[in-house]
């Protein structure tokens, strides 16, 4: 299990590192810290001097971070890269064949302000592996389960396999969230089919399916979040309608998060 953790040495990025250490496989897990130097100056001489200073400072802080976490029982190394942060983070993850990228959010007043327009959401778009977004207020020790939001689409099969394997590694419970916009026979049949699929493919894994009837996917997600906490919420990046509702339309979803629920985006 290879985990990439981008660091800018802020409190939020260090919270993400704490989270990464807590979920890394102690047997074969490895964490790579990555610090990206991104300077936009017109004069080459100024840029060279500034980059050299930033490189020295970054290397010093990375070494101090490794020393601080030396007792974590997880192998760690670091990389200092130069250029666009999201592109470099995604490229490093691909080169290392990373299992997961774990990042902190930048805001403190809602998932929308934490993600949209930030390096984090750019990494979600660029990366080929899952990205775990960790809010600064997330309580690592309180996480009890993983909730996977599904549309029951063909592309989700590989994500289910990945999540089942990860929940076993992390020692967390697994729940499925499905939102139906109408209580029709086809939708009910799909839920029964999913229950049978999970029982047959993962007989040793207890999975609970929550079905919410709502006028929209974002409203159903809000209803679930009102009743459940202490989780990692998993969503597929290909759920374009749900992303649009959350990031562009639904203020209530923004409030529901309160920046405390880690969000795992499957790519």
N, C-alpha and C positions, 0 to 999 in steps of 0.2 A: 504494500500500500504506500504510494508516493503522494505526499501532500505538499502543495505549493502555498506559501503564505506570504503575500505582499506586505511589506512593512514600510510605513513612513514614520514609525516610532511614536505615533500618537497613541492616546489611551485606547481608542477604538481598534487600532490595528493590533495592539498588544492583547486586547481582549480576544481577538480572532486567533492569535497564537495560542493563548490559553485553551481555547476551544479545540483547536487542532491537536494539541498535545493530549487532550482528554479523550479524543476519539481515534487517535492514531493507533494502529495495531502494534502492540509492544513487541511482538515476535518478529515481524518483518516490515514494520512501518518505518518510513523515513520522511522527514520534513525538510524542505528547502525554503529558506527565507530569501526573498528577493526584494531588493531595493532598487528603484529605477530613478536615474538622474535625468531630469527633463528640463533643459534650459533653452529659452528662446531669446537669443541675443543676435544682433546683426553683425557685430564686430568679432571676427574670429579670435583675436587676441584676448578680448574680454571673456569670450566663451571658454577658451582653453583654461584660463586662470580660474574662472568660477567652477568649471567642471572638476579641475584638479582639487580644489578646496572641498567641493561637495563629495568627491570620491574618498578623500581622506577622512572626512567627518562620518560618512556613511559606513566605511569599513570599521572605524572605531566603535560606532554604535552597534553594528552587527556583532562584532566580537564580544562586546559587553553583554549583549542580549544572549548569545550562546553561553557565556559564563554564568549568567543569571539562571538559565534553565538547564544547567549541566546535570542536575539530579533528576531530570524528567524521564529517564530511561527510554528515550526515543532518540534514534540517530538524527542529527541535524547538521546541515551545512548551509552555505549562503552563496548568493550570486549578486553582483552589482552590475546592472545593465544601464544602457544609455539610450534615450529616445522616448518614443511614445509609450506611456505606461501600459495601457491595455494591450497593445500589439505585442510588446515585449513579454508581458506576463503570459499571454496566450501562447506565444511562440515557445517560451521556456517550458510551459506545461506540456506542449506537444512533443518537444525534444526529449523531455524526461519521461514521457508516457505516463503522466500524472493520473492518479486515480481521482483527485479532487483538488480544487482551489478553494481555500478558505480566506475570506476577506471581511474586514470590518466595514460598517457603514460610516458615512461622513456626517450625517445629520443627527438630530436628537428630538425630532417632533413629527415623526411619521415615516412610513415606508416610502412614500412618494418622494419626500424631501431627502431621504437617505440615499435613494438610488438614482432617480432620474437626473440626468445631466452630470453624473459623477463618473469617476473611473470604474466604479463597480459595475454599473449597468453596461459600460463599454466592454468590460471583460466578459460579461454574460454573453454579449453578442459575438465576441471574437473567439471565445474558447470552444474547444471540442469536447471538453470533459465537464462534469458537473461543477457548479460553483455554489459554495455555501456562504451565505451572507449572514454575518453575526452582528446584531445590534449591540451597542455599548452597554445597554441595560439588561442583556440576556443573562440569566442565571444558569450557569453550566450545570451545577449539581441538581437543579430542579427538573432538568429534562428527563422525562419518563418515556416518551414515545415519539414515533415518527408518523406523521399523517401525510399520506400520498393522495393528492387531488387528481382524479382521473376523469376523462371524458369517455372512456371505453373505446378508444381508437386504436387502430392497428399499430401505430408507431410506439405505443406505450408498453408493449410486451417486454422489450429489452430493459425499460426503466424499472418495471416490477422486479425482474430478476436482480438487477443491481441493488435496489432498495432492500429486498429480502436478505441478500447477502450482507449488506451493510448493517442492518438492524441486528443480525446475529452477531457480527463483530462487535458492535457497540453495546450489546446487551439491552436493547430498547424494544418496547412493544411496537406493533405495527397496526395502523388503522388506514382504511381507505375512505376517502371522502368523494361522494358523487352527488352532483347537483342536477336535479331534473326540473326543467321548466314547465313540465306538464305531467300529471299523474296518469299516463296512458299505459296500455298493455305492453307496448314495445319497450318502454323504459323499465317497467317492472321486470320484464323477462330478461333484460340485459343485466339487471342487478343479480337475479337468480343465477344467470349464466356465469357471472364473475365469481360468485360464491362457490359454485361448483368447480370452476377452473382453479381457484386458489386452494381449495381443499384437496384436489387431485394432484396438483403440481407441488405443493408444499405441505404435505400431510403433518409435518412436525412443527409447523408454524401457525400460531393462532392469529388470525387476522379478522378484525371487526370492520364491517362496512357500514358507514353512515350515509344515509340518503336524505338529502334536504330538498324539499319542493319549494322553489322560489321563482320569481319572475325573471331573474338573471343569475348568471354564474357568480358574479361578485356579491349579490345579496345572499346567496346560499353560503358562500364562504364566510360572510359576516355573521350569519346565524351560527355557523359552526364555531367560529372564534369566540362568540359570546358565551358559549357553553363549555369550551375546552381551552386548556392552557398547558404550559409545561411540555412543549413539543418542539420538534423540528418540522416545519411545514414544507412539503415537497411539491413543486409545480413544474410542469413541462414548459420549456421555452416556446414550443410550437403551439401552445394554447393561446393563439393571438387574440381571440375575442376576450378571454379573461384578462389578459395583460392590459388590453386597451381599456377595459372597464375599471380596472384597479388604478392604473396610472393616469388616466385622462378624465374619468368621469366620477368615480366613487370617492367622495370625501369621507364617507362613513367607514370605508375599508381603511383609509389612511389613519383614522382615529382608532380603529380596532386594534391595530398592531401595537401602538404605544412603544414602538421600537424595542420590543422585548422578545419577540418570537424569531428565532433563526429561520431563514428562508433558504432552502436548497433548490436551485434551479437546474433541471436536467436538460442537457444539450444533446 
